[in-house]
Amino acid sequence: MGEAPGPVDRDHREARRPSRVYDVGEEPDPRFSMANERTALAWMRTALALVGGGVAIVSVSSLDGMPGWAPLVGAASCLGGGALALRSVSAWARVERALRLGLPLPAPRALAMLAAGVVALAALTLTLSVVELTTR
Amino acid sequence: MTPGATARGGRRRRRLVRPWRGGPAGHVPGREALQPERTALAWQRTAVTALVCLVPLVLVALRTGVTAVALGAGAAMAVSGVLVWSVHRRLGQLGDDSRGYSPYTPMRLVSGVTVLCAVGGATVGVSLWLR
């Protein structure tokens, strides 16, 4: 695991993309790289859950008798999930770069953004539900 | 007598090893607590989730008549299916550090499928709202 790579291995490493990540620093412990990869995949699954939830809301809202604002909540959830998926790739690249350079890991700002987004979506849904109930 | 066996009534029985009850833990294969397997399984879970998320999108797009979204989601489903099939190669690559694998391309693929699914869902949602 900690052995120095041979010439062929170095060629393999030079071909790796993105170059902004792999052209800098030194090869970190593979365990850390794999943990970073799994964290990015967990973020990706969170994004997929948001998108899947949004699609489910949209599909339910196509039924008769559902409130007119429901598709908008679904669309918002879908767009949030899409943004999170893009961010998970960039976060993986930033953490991998920090690992290679031996720098402190970047702060997980996406966690606060995700929490704020979910709370905002929940508050919006609750408010619209209350308005729907009172106007009936 | 070996630690994993006991004698009772002249017969030797193998004692059940229960590490979760504080019993003796078995030998863990190398590669530091199965890190490659865990990573490959994380890929498999993500690819399967991407595939499953697209099924309702195709159904809703077909039901609401947004054909372009249904076609796009169908194509994304095919990509996800290929991804599910292909990530088993990741296990072999993870077991060999000298191959210098980069997860960037498959990660971008999953991200692309997710974004496509998100845009499709948002398009169907907005079109339903405007009706």
Interface residues (C-beta under 8 A of the other chain):
Chain A: M1 P5 G6 V8 D9 H12 R13 A15 R16 R17 P18 V21 Y22 P30 R31 M34 A35 E37 R38 A40 L41 A42 M44 R45 A47 L48 A49 V51 G52 G54 V55 A56 I57 V58 S59 S61 S62 G68 W69 P71 L72 G74 A75 A76 S77 C78 L79 G81 G82 A83 A85 L86 S88 V89 W92 A93
Chain B: E32 Q35 P36 R38 T39 A42 W43 R45 T46 T49 A50 V52 C53 P56 L57 L59 V60 R63 T64 L94 D97 S98 R99 G100 Y101 S102 P103 Y104 T105 M107 R108 V110 S111 T114 V115 C117 A118 V119 G120 G121 A122 V124 G125 V126 L128 W129
